Amino acid sequence: MAFSELSRPWRARGHSNPRGGLLLCHGFTGSPQSLRPWAEHHAALGWEVELPLLPGHGSTWQELASTRWEQWYCTVRSAALALSEETGPIAIGGLSMGGALTLALAEDPDLRGRIAAIVAVNPGMTLPAVARFAGVLGRIVPTIPGIGSDIALPGASEEAYERTPLRAVAQLRELFAVTRRELGAVEVPLLLATSPHDHTVPARDSDLVAAGVRGPLERLPLPRSYHLATLDHDAEMLFESSARFLDRHVPLPGARR
């Protein structure tokens, strides 16, 4: 897979009257390309957007196989800390594994007060039972077919690895388990967007999130989209819903709640 410039890290800064800070987190084996339309939509509304590239992504599957989930988390955590220093309490959003990372950020006691709201799109929480053996199997069969481009919209595609390293699947399983255990620590408002026809992450994972978090919750169905809803039929509706939700819950920079 040849990655384009759309798969590089992206940021929008320097608005004369910024709306607030927004950190977006892409998914497993993917890249910022999958969230670029979301990032650009909100940047046009005045949001100071940070869209990082996670370690091991946008390169080769061999590089992904050598990374740990803590590296993915530390990347978004550092970005959240830096952005909140610039803008005050921020919004965070993510797709798939990126959705799990945003929830993990909201669980972090050191980030309490820095995160004002979350938008999670088809967040992953579980993997098939066989994934518990991914680390061992990865020594024998390094990769399985890729999981990218689960999109209903004709002609749309995701820049993602064509092979999925099993060692990285083992790390993904650990991230999901850690995040799932601490869902009760998520107390900020959450917009939970779910595709009922997702072929990558089962819709019941969103139900696990909804049952576990303790903050205000809104559900948004994405009936015309598969997993990559940010590139699919419901993308514009998702972006508009995200903007309205964040306007209600994220204070203006410098404002007191």
Solvent accessible surface area in square Angstrom, and as a share of the most:
residue,aa,sasa,rsa
1,M,100,0.45
2,A,92,0.71
3,F,41,0.17
4,S,48,0.31
5,E,137,0.62
6,L,77,0.38
7,S,0,0.00
8,R,82,0.30
9,P,80,0.50
10,W,55,0.19
11,R,138,0.50
12,A,14,0.11
13,R,68,0.25
14,G,70,0.67
15,H,57,0.25
16,S,124,0.80
17,N,129,0.66
18,P,40,0.25
19,R,31,0.11
20,G,1,0.01
21,G,0,0.00
22,L,1,0.01
23,L,0,0.00
24,L,0,0.00
25,C,0,0.00
26,H,0,0.00
27,G,8,0.08
28,F,14,0.06
29,T,1,0.00
30,G,0,0.00
31,S,0,0.00
32,P,0,0.00
33,Q,20,0.09
34,S,1,0.01
35,L,0,0.00
36,R,42,0.15
37,P,50,0.32
38,W,0,0.00
39,A,0,0.00
40,E,78,0.35
41,H,42,0.19
42,H,0,0.00
43,A,12,0.09
44,A,89,0.69
45,L,97,0.48
46,G,9,0.09
47,W,2,0.01
48,E,15,0.07
49,V,0,0.00
50,E,29,0.13
51,L,0,0.00
52,P,13,0.08
53,L,37,0.19
54,L,2,0.01
55,P,36,0.23
56,G,3,0.03
57,H,5,0.02
58,G,8,0.08
59,S,47,0.30
60,T,67,0.39
61,W,71,0.25
62,Q,100,0.44
63,E,80,0.36
64,L,0,0.00
65,A,13,0.10
66,S,75,0.48
67,T,11,0.06
68,R,120,0.44
69,W,32,0.11
70,E,63,0.28
71,Q,79,0.35
72,W,0,0.00
73,Y,30,0.11
74,C,74,0.44
75,T,38,0.22
76,V,0,0.00
77,R,60,0.22
78,S,69,0.44
79,A,15,0.12
80,A,1,0.01
81,L,48,0.24
82,A,57,0.44
83,L,1,0.01
84,S,8,0.05
85,E,123,0.55
86,E,100,0.45
87,T,16,0.09
88,G,25,0.24
89,P,51,0.32
90,I,0,0.00
91,A,0,0.00
92,I,0,0.00
93,G,0,0.00
94,G,0,0.00
95,L,4,0.02
96,S,12,0.08
97,M,1,0.00
98,G,0,0.00
99,G,0,0.00
100,A,0,0.00
101,L,0,0.00
102,T,0,0.00
103,L,0,0.00
104,A,11,0.09
105,L,0,0.00
106,A,15,0.12
107,E,18,0.08
108,D,20,0.10
109,P,93,0.59
110,D,98,0.51
111,L,3,0.01
112,R,160,0.58
113,G,59,0.57
114,R,70,0.26
115,I,9,0.05
116,A,3,0.02
117,A,0,0.00
118,I,0,0.00
119,V,1,0.00
120,A,0,0.00
121,V,0,0.00
122,N,3,0.02
123,P,0,0.00
124,G,0,0.00
125,M,0,0.00
126,T,42,0.24
127,L,55,0.28
128,P,96,0.60
129,A,70,0.54
130,V,94,0.54
131,A,9,0.07
132,R,143,0.52
133,F,111,0.46
134,A,2,0.02
135,G,28,0.27
136,V,86,0.50
137,L,68,0.34
138,G,7,0.07
139,R,199,0.72
140,I,131,0.66
141,V,76,0.43
142,P,72,0.45
143,T,15,0.09
144,I,67,0.34
145,P,94,0.59
146,G,30,0.29
147,I,69,0.35
148,G,31,0.29
149,S,49,0.32
150,D,19,0.10
151,I,22,0.11
152,A,31,0.24
153,L,65,0.32
154,P,115,0.72
155,G,89,0.86
156,A,31,0.24
157,S,70,0.45
158,E,20,0.09
159,E,23,0.10
160,A,7,0.05
161,Y,11,0.04
162,E,118,0.53
163,R,96,0.35
164,T,2,0.01
165,P,0,0.00
166,L,16,0.08
167,R,135,0.49
168,A,0,0.00
169,V,15,0.09
170,A,28,0.22
171,Q,24,0.11
172,L,10,0.05
173,R,109,0.40
174,E,69,0.31
175,L,1,0.00
176,F,7,0.03
177,A,25,0.20
178,V,41,0.24
179,T,0,0.00
180,R,93,0.34
181,R,167,0.61
182,E,87,0.39
183,L,8,0.04
184,G,30,0.29
185,A,31,0.24
186,V,0,0.00
187,E,88,0.39
188,V,35,0.20
189,P,18,0.11
190,L,1,0.00
191,L,6,0.03
192,L,0,0.00
193,A,0,0.00
194,T,14,0.08
195,S,0,0.00
196,P,72,0.46
197,H,103,0.46
198,D,18,0.09
199,H,127,0.56
200,T,45,0.26
201,V,14,0.08
202,P,41,0.26
203,A,39,0.30
204,R,160,0.58
205,D,0,0.00
206,S,2,0.01
207,D,73,0.38
208,L,72,0.36
209,V,0,0.00
210,A,23,0.18
211,A,92,0.71
212,G,24,0.24
213,V,17,0.10
214,R,173,0.63
215,G,14,0.13
216,P,80,0.50
217,L,62,0.31
218,E,67,0.30
219,R,110,0.40
220,L,28,0.14
221,P,84,0.53
222,L,0,0.00
223,P,72,0.46
224,R,141,0.51
225,S,0,0.00
226,Y,70,0.27
227,H,7,0.03
228,L,5,0.02
229,A,0,0.00
230,T,1,0.00
231,L,26,0.13
232,D,6,0.03
233,H,62,0.28
234,D,7,0.04
235,A,14,0.11
236,E,97,0.44
237,M,69,0.31
238,L,0,0.00
239,F,7,0.03
240,E,76,0.34
241,S,13,0.08
242,S,0,0.00
243,A,10,0.08
244,R,137,0.50
245,F,3,0.01
246,L,0,0.00
247,D,80,0.41
248,R,137,0.50
249,H,37,0.17
250,V,4,0.02
251,P,21,0.13
252,L,104,0.52
253,P,49,0.31
254,G,83,0.80
255,A,54,0.42
256,R,232,0.85
257,R,198,0.72
